Amino acid sequence: MDNENEAEIKRALGIQSWRNLSKEKVIKFAAMMPDMATEVRLKIIEQFPAFKDLAKNSVDSVKQAHESTLSANGKSEENFHQASQQHRDALKDDRSRDDLSWEQRQFLHECFQQNVGQAFQKDSESKRFLDRGLRTVAVSAGAAIALGAVFVGARIIGEGNDSPEGSLES
């Protein structure tokens, strides 16, 4: 799609004004940038000086959600491990009774092993969860940085096209 003008781009994004450019629409806008004429791209970017703030707020929102999720996961895991420990303590007390048969002791020993296995599984699940969460935060931050680079790159290209030689000079 060759975006001829600003009004067409706003229609494609489903917005009335650049003030309505949401976090979700920024990504769509960035994807459309290569198809835009340089003059249109620069005109739009000039109207959207708060891009850095939007990108930072997006990253901050993801970070805050991630921290909240980590906190809830930590509490859940702590509760699980506390309940598991209480169960192991009860099994330990039961195993120390003198009136148990060998089969009963064996059963309690198997229950103890099962409990330890469940704790190991929960720990592994938690580590996978934390890994996925960290990746989400990293991807979000990377996307914000990439979008910033697109905007900065578009500005540099536009400024380079304005120079008489058409080249970038330091």
mmCIF file of the C-alpha atoms, coordinates in Angstrom:
data_MODEL
# 
_entry.id   MODEL 
# 
loop_
_atom_site.group_PDB 
_atom_site.id 
_atom_site.type_symbol 
_atom_site.label_atom_id 
_atom_site.label_alt_id 
_atom_site.label_comp_id 
_atom_site.label_asym_id 
_atom_site.label_entity_id 
_atom_site.label_seq_id 
_atom_site.pdbx_PDB_ins_code 
_atom_site.Cartn_x 
_atom_site.Cartn_y 
_atom_site.Cartn_z 
_atom_site.occupancy 
_atom_site.B_iso_or_equiv 
_atom_site.pdbx_formal_charge 
_atom_site.auth_seq_id 
_atom_site.auth_comp_id 
_atom_site.auth_asym_id 
_atom_site.auth_atom_id 
_atom_site.pdbx_PDB_model_num 
ATOM 1   C CA . MET A 1 1   ? 0.000  0.000   0.000  1.00 0.00 ? 1   MET A CA 1 
ATOM 2   C CA . ASP A 1 2   ? 1.424  3.351   -0.969 1.00 0.00 ? 2   ASP A CA 1 
ATOM 3   C CA . ASN A 1 3   ? 0.165  5.830   1.614  1.00 0.00 ? 3   ASN A CA 1 
ATOM 4   C CA . GLU A 1 4   ? -0.223 9.103   -0.222 1.00 0.00 ? 4   GLU A CA 1 
ATOM 5   C CA . ASN A 1 5   ? -1.251 11.376  2.571  1.00 0.00 ? 5   ASN A CA 1 
ATOM 6   C CA . GLU A 1 6   ? -1.804 11.792  6.240  1.00 0.00 ? 6   GLU A CA 1 
ATOM 7   C CA . ALA A 1 7   ? -5.612 11.470  6.068  1.00 0.00 ? 7   ALA A CA 1 
ATOM 8   C CA . GLU A 1 8   ? -5.326 8.091   4.342  1.00 0.00 ? 8   GLU A CA 1 
ATOM 9   C CA . ILE A 1 9   ? -2.933 6.865   7.022  1.00 0.00 ? 9   ILE A CA 1 
ATOM 10  C CA . LYS A 1 10  ? -5.278 7.988   9.817  1.00 0.00 ? 10  LYS A CA 1 
ATOM 11  C CA . ARG A 1 11  ? -8.157 6.178   8.083  1.00 0.00 ? 11  ARG A CA 1 
ATOM 12  C CA . ALA A 1 12  ? -6.047 3.014   7.767  1.00 0.00 ? 12  ALA A CA 1 
ATOM 13  C CA . LEU A 1 13  ? -5.266 3.214   11.499 1.00 0.00 ? 13  LEU A CA 1 
ATOM 14  C CA . GLY A 1 14  ? -8.901 3.968   12.379 1.00 0.00 ? 14  GLY A CA 1 
ATOM 15  C CA . ILE A 1 15  ? -8.093 7.212   14.206 1.00 0.00 ? 15  ILE A CA 1 
ATOM 16  C CA . GLN A 1 16  ? -9.402 10.759  13.857 1.00 0.00 ? 16  GLN A CA 1 
ATOM 17  C CA . SER A 1 17  ? -6.343 12.520  15.230 1.00 0.00 ? 17  SER A CA 1 
ATOM 18  C CA . TRP A 1 18  ? -2.752 11.621  16.107 1.00 0.00 ? 18  TRP A CA 1 
ATOM 19  C CA . ARG A 1 19  ? -3.717 12.162  19.738 1.00 0.00 ? 19  ARG A CA 1 
ATOM 20  C CA . ASN A 1 20  ? -5.842 9.009   19.351 1.00 0.00 ? 20  ASN A CA 1 
ATOM 21  C CA . LEU A 1 21  ? -2.826 6.893   18.431 1.00 0.00 ? 21  LEU A CA 1 
ATOM 22  C CA . SER A 1 22  ? -2.914 4.141   21.038 1.00 0.00 ? 22  SER A CA 1 
ATOM 23  C CA . LYS A 1 23  ? -0.085 1.853   22.064 1.00 0.00 ? 23  LYS A CA 1 
ATOM 24  C CA . GLU A 1 24  ? -1.521 -0.908  19.875 1.00 0.00 ? 24  GLU A CA 1 
ATOM 25  C CA . LYS A 1 25  ? -1.843 1.372   16.847 1.00 0.00 ? 25  LYS A CA 1 
ATOM 26  C CA . VAL A 1 26  ? 1.772  2.574   17.161 1.00 0.00 ? 26  VAL A CA 1 
ATOM 27  C CA . ILE A 1 27  ? 2.948  -0.867  16.070 1.00 0.00 ? 27  ILE A CA 1 
ATOM 28  C CA . LYS A 1 28  ? 0.617  -0.835  13.075 1.00 0.00 ? 28  LYS A CA 1 
ATOM 29  C CA . PHE A 1 29  ? 1.784  2.696   12.252 1.00 0.00 ? 29  PHE A CA 1 
ATOM 30  C CA . ALA A 1 30  ? 5.450  1.655   12.416 1.00 0.00 ? 30  ALA A CA 1 
ATOM 31  C CA . ALA A 1 31  ? 4.721  -1.228  10.050 1.00 0.00 ? 31  ALA A CA 1 
ATOM 32  C CA . MET A 1 32  ? 3.150  1.220   7.590  1.00 0.00 ? 32  MET A CA 1 
ATOM 33  C CA . MET A 1 33  ? 6.085  3.662   7.653  1.00 0.00 ? 33  MET A CA 1 
ATOM 34  C CA . PRO A 1 34  ? 8.150  2.067   4.866  1.00 0.00 ? 34  PRO A CA 1 
ATOM 35  C CA . ASP A 1 35  ? 5.201  2.558   2.492  1.00 0.00 ? 35  ASP A CA 1 
ATOM 36  C CA . MET A 1 36  ? 4.852  6.255   3.298  1.00 0.00 ? 36  MET A CA 1 
ATOM 37  C CA . ALA A 1 37  ? 6.329  9.120   1.405  1.00 0.00 ? 37  ALA A CA 1 
ATOM 38  C CA . THR A 1 38  ? 9.185  10.679  3.383  1.00 0.00 ? 38  THR A CA 1 
ATOM 39  C CA . GLU A 1 39  ? 7.462  14.068  3.581  1.00 0.00 ? 39  GLU A CA 1 
ATOM 40  C CA . VAL A 1 40  ? 4.271  12.499  4.954  1.00 0.00 ? 40  VAL A CA 1 
ATOM 41  C CA . ARG A 1 41  ? 6.241  10.406  7.430  1.00 0.00 ? 41  ARG A CA 1 
ATOM 42  C CA . LEU A 1 42  ? 8.128  13.432  8.751  1.00 0.00 ? 42  LEU A CA 1 
ATOM 43  C CA . LYS A 1 43  ? 4.973  15.528  8.951  1.00 0.00 ? 43  LYS A CA 1 
ATOM 44  C CA . ILE A 1 44  ? 3.305  12.839  11.044 1.00 0.00 ? 44  ILE A CA 1 
ATOM 45  C CA . ILE A 1 45  ? 6.338  12.366  13.282 1.00 0.00 ? 45  ILE A CA 1 
ATOM 46  C CA . GLU A 1 46  ? 6.471  16.089  13.966 1.00 0.00 ? 46  GLU A CA 1 
ATOM 47  C CA . GLN A 1 47  ? 2.871  15.890  15.187 1.00 0.00 ? 47  GLN A CA 1 
ATOM 48  C CA . PHE A 1 48  ? 3.717  13.031  17.478 1.00 0.00 ? 48  PHE A CA 1 
ATOM 49  C CA . PRO A 1 49  ? 6.513  14.323  19.727 1.00 0.00 ? 49  PRO A CA 1 
ATOM 50  C CA . ALA A 1 50  ? 5.312  12.264  22.670 1.00 0.00 ? 50  ALA A CA 1 
ATOM 51  C CA . PHE A 1 51  ? 6.363  8.989   21.033 1.00 0.00 ? 51  PHE A CA 1 
ATOM 52  C CA . LYS A 1 52  ? 9.175  8.530   23.531 1.00 0.00 ? 52  LYS A CA 1 
ATOM 53  C CA . ASP A 1 53  ? 6.713  8.966   26.393 1.00 0.00 ? 53  ASP A CA 1 
ATOM 54  C CA . LEU A 1 54  ? 4.274  6.493   24.821 1.00 0.00 ? 54  LEU A CA 1 
ATOM 55  C CA . ALA A 1 55  ? 7.037  3.917   24.328 1.00 0.00 ? 55  ALA A CA 1 
ATOM 56  C CA . LYS A 1 56  ? 8.260  4.441   27.901 1.00 0.00 ? 56  LYS A CA 1 
ATOM 57  C CA . ASN A 1 57  ? 4.725  4.195   29.268 1.00 0.00 ? 57  ASN A CA 1 
ATOM 58  C CA . SER A 1 58  ? 4.168  0.996   27.291 1.00 0.00 ? 58  SER A CA 1 
ATOM 59  C CA . VAL A 1 59  ? 7.310  -0.554  28.717 1.00 0.00 ? 59  VAL A CA 1 
ATOM 60  C CA . ASP A 1 60  ? 6.417  0.695   32.207 1.00 0.00 ? 60  ASP A CA 1 
ATOM 61  C CA . SER A 1 61  ? 2.926  -0.833  31.903 1.00 0.00 ? 61  SER A CA 1 
ATOM 62  C CA . VAL A 1 62  ? 4.337  -4.190  30.862 1.00 0.00 ? 62  VAL A CA 1 
ATOM 63  C CA . LYS A 1 63  ? 6.929  -3.994  33.643 1.00 0.00 ? 63  LYS A CA 1 
ATOM 64  C CA . GLN A 1 64  ? 4.289  -3.149  36.238 1.00 0.00 ? 64  GLN A CA 1 
ATOM 65  C CA . ALA A 1 65  ? 2.048  -6.012  35.078 1.00 0.00 ? 65  ALA A CA 1 
ATOM 66  C CA . HIS A 1 66  ? 5.051  -8.337  35.134 1.00 0.00 ? 66  HIS A CA 1 
ATOM 67  C CA . GLU A 1 67  ? 5.986  -7.290  38.677 1.00 0.00 ? 67  GLU A CA 1 
ATOM 68  C CA . SER A 1 68  ? 2.404  -7.783  39.836 1.00 0.00 ? 68  SER A CA 1 
ATOM 69  C CA . THR A 1 69  ? 2.325  -11.232 38.243 1.00 0.00 ? 69  THR A CA 1 
ATOM 70  C CA . LEU A 1 70  ? 5.668  -12.106 39.835 1.00 0.00 ? 70  LEU A CA 1 
ATOM 71  C CA . SER A 1 71  ? 4.361  -11.064 43.236 1.00 0.00 ? 71  SER A CA 1 
ATOM 72  C CA . ALA A 1 72  ? 1.191  -13.150 42.864 1.00 0.00 ? 72  ALA A CA 1 
ATOM 73  C CA . ASN A 1 73  ? 3.237  -16.112 41.624 1.00 0.00 ? 73  ASN A CA 1 
ATOM 74  C CA . GLY A 1 74  ? 5.621  -15.777 44.561 1.00 0.00 ? 74  GLY A CA 1 
ATOM 75  C CA . LYS A 1 75  ? 2.758  -15.785 47.072 1.00 0.00 ? 75  LYS A CA 1 
ATOM 76  C CA . SER A 1 76  ? 1.137  -18.776 45.385 1.00 0.00 ? 76  SER A CA 1 
ATOM 77  C CA . GLU A 1 77  ? 4.404  -20.683 45.331 1.00 0.00 ? 77  GLU A CA 1 
ATOM 78  C CA . GLU A 1 78  ? 5.108  -19.795 48.961 1.00 0.00 ? 78  GLU A CA 1 
ATOM 79  C CA . ASN A 1 79  ? 1.642  -21.057 49.987 1.00 0.00 ? 79  ASN A CA 1 
ATOM 80  C CA . PHE A 1 80  ? 2.161  -24.285 48.048 1.00 0.00 ? 80  PHE A CA 1 
ATOM 81  C CA . HIS A 1 81  ? 5.564  -24.937 49.601 1.00 0.00 ? 81  HIS A CA 1 
ATOM 82  C CA . GLN A 1 82  ? 4.251  -24.139 53.084 1.00 0.00 ? 82  GLN A CA 1 
ATOM 83  C CA . ALA A 1 83  ? 1.374  -26.619 52.637 1.00 0.00 ? 83  ALA A CA 1 
ATOM 84  C CA . SER A 1 84  ? 3.793  -29.206 51.257 1.00 0.00 ? 84  SER A CA 1 
ATOM 85  C CA . GLN A 1 85  ? 6.077  -28.772 54.243 1.00 0.00 ? 85  GLN A CA 1 
ATOM 86  C CA . GLN A 1 86  ? 3.145  -29.179 56.639 1.00 0.00 ? 86  GLN A CA 1 
ATOM 87  C CA . HIS A 1 87  ? 2.185  -32.362 54.819 1.00 0.00 ? 87  HIS A CA 1 
ATOM 88  C CA . ARG A 1 88  ? 5.760  -33.706 55.042 1.00 0.00 ? 88  ARG A CA 1 
ATOM 89  C CA . ASP A 1 89  ? 5.866  -32.847 58.747 1.00 0.00 ? 89  ASP A CA 1 
ATOM 90  C CA . ALA A 1 90  ? 2.622  -34.785 59.315 1.00 0.00 ? 90  ALA A CA 1 
ATOM 91  C CA . LEU A 1 91  ? 3.961  -37.748 57.323 1.00 0.00 ? 91  LEU A CA 1 
ATOM 92  C CA . LYS A 1 92  ? 7.190  -37.642 59.326 1.00 0.00 ? 92  LYS A CA 1 
ATOM 93  C CA . ASP A 1 93  ? 5.224  -37.673 62.580 1.00 0.00 ? 93  ASP A CA 1 
ATOM 94  C CA . ASP A 1 94  ? 3.111  -40.595 61.353 1.00 0.00 ? 94  ASP A CA 1 
ATOM 95  C CA . ARG A 1 95  ? 6.187  -42.565 60.261 1.00 0.00 ? 95  ARG A CA 1 
ATOM 96  C CA . SER A 1 96  ? 7.719  -42.276 63.726 1.00 0.00 ? 96  SER A CA 1 
ATOM 97  C CA . ARG A 1 97  ? 4.802  -44.115 65.352 1.00 0.00 ? 97  ARG A CA 1 
ATOM 98  C CA . ASP A 1 98  ? 5.742  -47.503 66.806 1.00 0.00 ? 98  ASP A CA 1 
ATOM 99  C CA . ASP A 1 99  ? 2.455  -49.260 65.963 1.00 0.00 ? 99  ASP A CA 1 
ATOM 100 C CA . LEU A 1 100 ? 2.852  -49.114 62.136 1.00 0.00 ? 100 LEU A CA 1 
ATOM 101 C CA . SER A 1 101 ? 3.380  -52.177 59.993 1.00 0.00 ? 101 SER A CA 1 
ATOM 102 C CA . TRP A 1 102 ? 6.085  -52.292 57.338 1.00 0.00 ? 102 TRP A CA 1 
ATOM 103 C CA . GLU A 1 103 ? 3.415  -51.755 54.609 1.00 0.00 ? 103 GLU A CA 1 
ATOM 104 C CA . GLN A 1 104 ? 2.053  -48.701 56.399 1.00 0.00 ? 104 GLN A CA 1 
ATOM 105 C CA . ARG A 1 105 ? 5.566  -47.259 56.768 1.00 0.00 ? 105 ARG A CA 1 
ATOM 106 C CA . GLN A 1 106 ? 6.238  -47.980 53.083 1.00 0.00 ? 106 GLN A CA 1 
ATOM 107 C CA . PHE A 1 107 ? 2.987  -46.207 52.123 1.00 0.00 ? 107 PHE A CA 1 
ATOM 108 C CA . LEU A 1 108 ? 3.923  -43.144 54.194 1.00 0.00 ? 108 LEU A CA 1 
ATOM 109 C CA . HIS A 1 109 ? 7.391  -43.178 52.633 1.00 0.00 ? 109 HIS A CA 1 
ATOM 110 C CA . GLU A 1 110 ? 5.824  -43.210 49.133 1.00 0.00 ? 110 GLU A CA 1 
ATOM 111 C CA . CYS A 1 111 ? 3.517  -40.333 50.109 1.00 0.00 ? 111 CYS A CA 1 
ATOM 112 C CA . PHE A 1 112 ? 6.575  -38.414 51.315 1.00 0.00 ? 112 PHE A CA 1 
ATOM 113 C CA . GLN A 1 113 ? 8.376  -39.028 48.001 1.00 0.00 ? 113 GLN A CA 1 
ATOM 114 C CA . GLN A 1 114 ? 5.278  -37.971 46.062 1.00 0.00 ? 114 GLN A CA 1 
ATOM 115 C CA . ASN A 1 115 ? 5.107  -34.743 48.063 1.00 0.00 ? 115 ASN A CA 1 
ATOM 116 C CA . VAL A 1 116 ? 8.762  -33.955 47.346 1.00 0.00 ? 116 VAL A CA 1 
ATOM 117 C CA . GLY A 1 117 ? 8.143  -34.685 43.641 1.00 0.00 ? 117 GLY A CA 1 
ATOM 118 C CA . GLN A 1 118 ? 5.219  -32.267 43.593 1.00 0.00 ? 118 GLN A CA 1 
ATOM 119 C CA . ALA A 1 119 ? 7.361  -29.569 45.188 1.00 0.00 ? 119 ALA A CA 1 
ATOM 120 C CA . PHE A 1 120 ? 10.023 -30.152 42.519 1.00 0.00 ? 120 PHE A CA 1 
ATOM 121 C CA . GLN A 1 121 ? 7.360  -29.925 39.779 1.00 0.00 ? 121 GLN A CA 1 
ATOM 122 C CA . LYS A 1 122 ? 6.008  -26.676 41.223 1.00 0.00 ? 122 LYS A CA 1 
ATOM 123 C CA . ASP A 1 123 ? 9.516  -25.228 41.324 1.00 0.00 ? 123 ASP A CA 1 
ATOM 124 C CA . SER A 1 124 ? 10.101 -26.181 37.677 1.00 0.00 ? 124 SER A CA 1 
ATOM 125 C CA . GLU A 1 125 ? 6.741  -24.682 36.645 1.00 0.00 ? 125 GLU A CA 1 
ATOM 126 C CA . SER A 1 126 ? 7.623  -21.477 38.445 1.00 0.00 ? 126 SER A CA 1 
ATOM 127 C CA . LYS A 1 127 ? 10.981 -21.234 36.689 1.00 0.00 ? 127 LYS A CA 1 
ATOM 128 C CA . ARG A 1 128 ? 9.328  -21.714 33.265 1.00 0.00 ? 128 ARG A CA 1 
ATOM 129 C CA . PHE A 1 129 ? 6.735  -19.087 34.186 1.00 0.00 ? 129 PHE A CA 1 
ATOM 130 C CA . LEU A 1 130 ? 9.426  -16.614 35.240 1.00 0.00 ? 130 LEU A CA 1 
ATOM 131 C CA . ASP A 1 131 ? 11.373 -17.288 32.043 1.00 0.00 ? 131 ASP A CA 1 
ATOM 132 C CA . ARG A 1 132 ? 8.296  -16.586 29.880 1.00 0.00 ? 132 ARG A CA 1 
ATOM 133 C CA . GLY A 1 133 ? 7.580  -13.410 31.855 1.00 0.00 ? 133 GLY A CA 1 
ATOM 134 C CA . LEU A 1 134 ? 11.139 -12.168 31.459 1.00 0.00 ? 134 LEU A CA 1 
ATOM 135 C CA . ARG A 1 135 ? 10.963 -12.815 27.721 1.00 0.00 ? 135 ARG A CA 1 
ATOM 136 C CA . THR A 1 136 ? 7.705  -10.850 27.501 1.00 0.00 ? 136 THR A CA 1 
ATOM 137 C CA . VAL A 1 137 ? 9.281  -7.852  29.227 1.00 0.00 ? 137 VAL A CA 1 
ATOM 138 C CA . ALA A 1 138 ? 12.387 -8.112  27.021 1.00 0.00 ? 138 ALA A CA 1 
ATOM 139 C CA . VAL A 1 139 ? 10.314 -8.316  23.822 1.00 0.00 ? 139 VAL A CA 1 
ATOM 140 C CA . SER A 1 140 ? 8.180  -5.345  24.898 1.00 0.00 ? 140 SER A CA 1 
ATOM 141 C CA . ALA A 1 141 ? 11.232 -3.247  25.684 1.00 0.00 ? 141 ALA A CA 1 
ATOM 142 C CA . GLY A 1 142 ? 12.846 -4.315  22.413 1.00 0.00 ? 142 GLY A CA 1 
ATOM 143 C CA . ALA A 1 143 ? 9.710  -3.387  20.469 1.00 0.00 ? 143 ALA A CA 1 
ATOM 144 C CA . ALA A 1 144 ? 9.630  0.059   22.074 1.00 0.00 ? 144 ALA A CA 1 
ATOM 145 C CA . ILE A 1 145 ? 13.312 0.579   21.251 1.00 0.00 ? 145 ILE A CA 1 
ATOM 146 C CA . ALA A 1 146 ? 12.763 -0.637  17.686 1.00 0.00 ? 146 ALA A CA 1 
ATOM 147 C CA . LEU A 1 147 ? 9.827  1.703   17.211 1.00 0.00 ? 147 LEU A CA 1 
ATOM 148 C CA . GLY A 1 148 ? 11.936 4.547   18.558 1.00 0.00 ? 148 GLY A CA 1 
ATOM 149 C CA . ALA A 1 149 ? 14.643 3.653   16.070 1.00 0.00 ? 149 ALA A CA 1 
ATOM 150 C CA . VAL A 1 150 ? 12.087 3.675   13.249 1.00 0.00 ? 150 VAL A CA 1 
ATOM 151 C CA . PHE A 1 151 ? 10.989 7.177   14.223 1.00 0.00 ? 151 PHE A CA 1 
ATOM 152 C CA . VAL A 1 152 ? 14.529 8.467   14.658 1.00 0.00 ? 152 VAL A CA 1 
ATOM 153 C CA . GLY A 1 153 ? 15.634 6.744   11.445 1.00 0.00 ? 153 GLY A CA 1 
ATOM 154 C CA . ALA A 1 154 ? 12.774 8.308   9.519  1.00 0.00 ? 154 ALA A CA 1 
ATOM 155 C CA . ARG A 1 155 ? 13.734 11.733  10.825 1.00 0.00 ? 155 ARG A CA 1 
ATOM 156 C CA . ILE A 1 156 ? 17.404 11.246  9.897  1.00 0.00 ? 156 ILE A CA 1 
ATOM 157 C CA . ILE A 1 157 ? 16.502 9.994   6.426  1.00 0.00 ? 157 ILE A CA 1 
ATOM 158 C CA . GLY A 1 158 ? 14.193 12.950  5.942  1.00 0.00 ? 158 GLY A CA 1 
ATOM 159 C CA . GLU A 1 159 ? 16.839 15.412  7.070  1.00 0.00 ? 159 GLU A CA 1 
ATOM 160 C CA . GLY A 1 160 ? 19.351 13.726  4.773  1.00 0.00 ? 160 GLY A CA 1 
ATOM 161 C CA . ASN A 1 161 ? 16.974 14.098  1.840  1.00 0.00 ? 161 ASN A CA 1 
ATOM 162 C CA . ASP A 1 162 ? 16.658 17.808  2.594  1.00 0.00 ? 162 ASP A CA 1 
ATOM 163 C CA . SER A 1 163 ? 20.411 18.395  2.273  1.00 0.00 ? 163 SER A CA 1 
ATOM 164 C CA . PRO A 1 164 ? 21.661 19.533  -1.151 1.00 0.00 ? 164 PRO A CA 1 
ATOM 165 C CA . GLU A 1 165 ? 23.966 16.537  -1.534 1.00 0.00 ? 165 GLU A CA 1 
ATOM 166 C CA . GLY A 1 166 ? 21.258 14.108  -0.337 1.00 0.00 ? 166 GLY A CA 1 
ATOM 167 C CA . SER A 1 167 ? 23.727 12.465  2.028  1.00 0.00 ? 167 SER A CA 1 
ATOM 168 C CA . LEU A 1 168 ? 24.036 12.247  5.782  1.00 0.00 ? 168 LEU A CA 1 
ATOM 169 C CA . GLU A 1 169 ? 26.823 14.311  7.267  1.00 0.00 ? 169 GLU A CA 1 
ATOM 170 C CA . SER A 1 170 ? 27.974 14.386  10.864 1.00 0.00 ? 170 SER A CA 1 
# 
